[in-house]
Amino acid sequence: MLHAQDDGDGFECTGGAQGMARHALDGRHDGSGKSENLADADRFGFVVECGTGSMRVDMRDVTGLKSGILDGAFHASNCAPSVRCGCCDVVGVGEAGGRAIVHYKDHRLFGSGDVPSPGDFVGSDAILVDMHSPHGALAALHIARAMGVPGVVDFDVNTAHEPAAILDVAGYVVFGRKALEELTGEAGPARGLMAARTMCNAWLAVTAGADGVYWLDDAIVRHIPAFDVEVVDTLGAGDVHHGAFTLALAEGGDPLQALVFANAAAALKCTRIGGRRGIPTRDEVEAFLQECDGAK
């Protein structure tokens, strides 16, 4: 995913934000994390690669695809049949920090052959996938299960015709509120989670913006409120949340601890302008949590 934000200084590209969040929040910075994304081999991709590389994300398995999005070839019809275009979000951020997103993704971008192999994840302590490449997500989740590490799904959008296979093999699923409602047909986080429980046995949660996070504790819906912060830009908050949640699980934390850590990381991100630039460090998140505990 490539996010582009015109913040007055030009476009900011924050592709691979989940991976970058994981590294910004990982105090060890050992370079062990990897990105398996497909990136544009144009100016979007160049900026993404520079940004992720500067945060020590391993980019060696990222495939470059020439799209020409910034060179006037925005529509798939403008590209040669053999060329797969990239995907991008053009994001407008309002004064209150909310955002409007115009999404573009070439339907030829992710094919059934674009799937990872077990060798791609050697040494991984957790695997995080999203729904933009269902074939790749399903393969990665099977690998996570075989390795005995947490397999986490960022279910913020549903691009799979049949998501049941992904839900069935996932260990943890964190829904976006709209995606959960579209999947289950139920309005409201609590009803949506209960309906999703009938579809899979994974650990389930749903992010609800300023309303915090809801999660299922067996058959009981629990709620963790959002931190009270001054929101200036929500761009990338969901990616930061998922990256932080997965990192906490990889370090051996339980899901509730991971949710609190992820909530704090996402809250801090919302206090800052920019997707990639707004990602907090591990020290900042821990200091924020201590400050909040001290204020109780």
N, C-alpha and C positions, 0 to 999 in steps of 0.2 A: 504494500500500500504506500502510495506517495501522497503526502499532504502538502499542498502549496498554499501559503498564506502571504498576502500582500500587506505588509505591516508598515508601509510608507518608505521602507528602505529596499523594496523589491520583494521577490518571492523567497519564502523560506521553505525548503523542502525537508520533510521530516519522515521520510520513508523508513520502515523498520523501527518505528518508535518503541515497540515492545522490547526489542533486543537492546536498544540504546538505554531504555529505562532500567533494564536488568543490570547493565554494566555500570550505569551511573550510581545505582543503589548498592551494588556489590562492593563492599569496602575492600575486598581482596584484590579486585582488578587483575585477576590472573590470566585474562585473555582466553579462558576456557570456553566461553559461550560462542555459539555460531549462529549465523543467519543463513537460512536456506531459501531466501526470497528470490523472486525474479525482479530485476531492476532494469529500467530503461537505459540503453546505451547512448543516451543523449545528455542534455544539460541537467535534466531532472536527476537521472541516474548518477551523473558525476557528482552533483552536490550531495546526494544521499550517501554515496560511497565515501566521500570526504568526511561527512559528518559521522557516520558510523565508525569509520576507521579511526577518527580522532578519539572516539570513546572506546577503542580497543575491542570492537566487535570483529570477529573473524569473518571476513568477506570472501574468502577463497572459493566458496561454493555458490556464490551469487552469479546467476546467469545474466548476461547482458542482452537486451533485446532492443534493436533500433526502432524507435517509434516516430521521431520527428514531431512530437507533440508541440514543442516550442518553436518549431520551424514551419508552422503552417499546415501540418498534416494531422490536425486534431481528429478528424473523422476517419473511421476505418476505411471508408470508401475511397479515401485519398491515398491509401497505401497499396503497394503491390500485393498480389495474393499470397506471396511467400513470406511477407513481412508480418510479424505479430506486433501489434501496437502495445504500448504500456497502459498503465492505469494511473489516474491521478484524481485528487480531490482539490477543487478550488474552493477555499474557505473564506467566508466573510465573517469577521468578528465584530459584534456590536458593542456599544458603550458599556453595557451591563455584563459583558463577558460571554454572552451567548453566541452561537455560531450558526450560519447557514452554509450548507455544503452542496456543491454541484459535483456529482460523481461521474467519472468516465472510465470505462474499462472495456477494452476490446474483447469480444466473446472468444477470440482465438488465443487469448493470452495463456490461459491455463488449460493444457490438454491432459488426457489420461496418462500420458507418458511422463509428465512432469512430477515424478514422485521420488521421495528420498529413499535411501537404502540404509540398512543397519549400520554400515560403516560411517555414515554421516554423523552418527550420534555417539560415537565411542567416547566414554568419559563424561557423558551428560548425566546430570542429577535430576533433571526434569525436562519435559518437552511441552512447549506451548504452541498451539496451532490456532488459526482462525478459519472462517468459513469461506474465504475468498478463493481457495483452491481445495474443493472437497476431496478430490482424489488424493492430493498430497497430504491433506489433514488425516484422512483415514489411514493411509500407509504409516504416517508418523505415529499415530495413536496405537496402532498394532505393535510397532517397534517399542514404544514406551511400555506397553503391557508386558512384552516379552523380556524387556530389560528389568522390569520390576521398579520403574521410576514413575513419578506422577505424570500423567498425561492430561494436560489442561486445555480446554476449548474456550476460546474467546468467541462466544456466540452472540456477536453484536449485529450480525446480518446473516440471513439464510440464503445462500446461493445454491444449496444442494436441492435437487428435486426430491430426494428421499433422505432426509437427515437422520433417519432412524439408525442407520449403520454407524454413523459417527457417534451418536448419543450412546449406542450400545457398548462401544469399546472405550469410551472416555472414562477417566477416573474422576475428573472434576469439570464441571461446566458452569461458567459464569456468563449469564445472559445479559444483554441489554434489554431494557424494559420494553421497547417497541418490538424487538425480535421475539421476546418471550410471548407477547400478546399475539403476534402474527402466527407463531408456531402452534399455540394452544387454543387460540380463539377466546381466551379469557382475559377480561380487563382487570387490572390490578395485580401487583406483584405476588401477593399471597395466593390468590386463586390460580395465577399462572404457574407458580411453583408446584402447587398441589397437582395441577393437571400434567405438568412435565414429569412428575414422579411416576405417573402411570406409563410413561414412555421409556424410562431407563432407570438404572439403579445407581447412577453416578451421584457424587456429592453435588448439590445444586445451590446456586445463588443467583441473584439478579441485582444489578446496579440500578439505582433510581435517582441519579443526579443529586440534587440538594436534599433529597429525602433519604439519602444514605444507601444502605445495602440490606437486602432481605436474603435469608438463607434457610435451608431446611435442616432441622435437627430431628432426624428420624421423620415423624409425621407432623412435627410442630414447626410452624414458621416463626423464625426469630428475626429481630431487626437490630441493626447497628446504625445509629444516626450518623449523618455526615458531620465532619468537623466544621465549626463556625468560622469561616474565613471570608475575607473580602475578595470576591471573584472578579478578576479582570480579563481572563481568557481561559475558556474551557477546552481549547484545541489540544488534543492529545491526552486529555485526562483519562479517558478510557484505556488507551494503550499503556499509560503509566500504571494504572491500577492493575491491569492484567500482568504486566511485567513484574511488578513488585509482588503481587500475590504468588506468582510462580517461583520467584526467587526465594521467598520465605518458605514455601513448601520444599524447595530443593535443599534448603539449609536444615530441614528437619522440623520446621514449625508445624503446629497443627492448623487446620483450616481457619479456626477462629482467630488465632494469632496472625495468620497470614492476611485475613481480611482487615484487621485493624491496621496492620502495617501498610497494606495497599491503600486503605482509605486515607491515611495520613500522607502518603506519597502523592496521591491524586489531588488531595486538598491543597498541598503546597504548590503543585503544578498550576492550579487554577489561580493562584495569586500572582502569576508571572505571565508576561507576554511571550508568546512563541511556543511552538510544539517541542522541538528538540531543545531549544535554548531554555525552556521552562522546566525541564526535568530536574528535580532536586537530587542532591547527593545523599548518600547513606547517613553521613553525620548530620545533615540538616533534618532528615526525617526523624532520626533518633532524638535530636534535641527538641524537635517540635512535639514529639510524644511525651517527653519528660516535662516539657512546659505545660502541656495539657493536663497531665496527671497531677502536677503541682497546683493547678488552678482549681482542682476539684474540692 
